[in-house]
Amino acid sequence: MKKLESVSLLRLREVCARTGLSRAALYQLQRKNKFPQSFRLAATRAVAWRSDEISQWIEAQPRTRAA
């Protein structure tokens, strides 16, 4: 049985740190629908991602070993 993760909101800096992606790479993947979509927080310019969607994306990535 899969453990349920409590969902939190991650800001851009946290998402980049968890995924190892740069800001530009993250938004490029998002435009290609290959990365979870962000959403606006209230009426501000700030955006966030759901932590469970980021975790699922990370788990779905192919595992390779560094040479």
For each residue, the residues with C-beta under 8 A, 3 or more apart:
1:
2:
3:
4:
5: 51 52 55
6:
7: 50 51 52
8: 51
9: 41 48 49 50 51
10: 14 15 18 48 49 50 51 54
11: 14 15 46 47 48
12: 15 16 23 26 38 47
13: 16 17
14: 10 11 17 18
15: 10 11 12 18 19 21 26 49 54
16: 12 13 19 20 21 22 23 26
17: 13 14 20
18: 10 14 15 54 58
19: 15 16 26 54 57 58
20: 16 17
21: 15 16 25 26 29
22: 16 25 26
23: 12 16 26 27
24: 27 28
25: 21 22 28 29
26: 12 15 16 19 21 22 23 29 30 35
27: 23 24 30 31
28: 24 25 31 32
29: 21 25 26 32 34 35
30: 26 27 33 34 35 36 37 38
31: 27 28
32: 28 29 35
33: 30
34: 29 30
35: 26 29 30 32 57
36: 30 49 50 53 54 56 57
37: 30 49
38: 12 30 47 48 49
39: 47 48 49
40: 43 44 45 46 47
41: 9 44 46 47 48
42: 46
43: 40
44: 40 41
45: 40
46: 11 40 41 42
47: 11 12 38 39 40 41
48: 9 10 11 38 39 41
49: 9 10 15 36 37 38 39 53 54
50: 7 9 10 36 53 54
51: 5 7 8 9 10 54 55
52: 5 7 55 56
53: 36 49 50 56 57
54: 10 15 18 19 36 49 50 51 57 58
55: 5 51 52 58 59
56: 36 52 53 59 60
57: 19 35 36 53 54 60 61
58: 18 19 54 55 61
59: 55 56
60: 56 57
61: 57 58
62:
63:
64:
65:
66:
67:
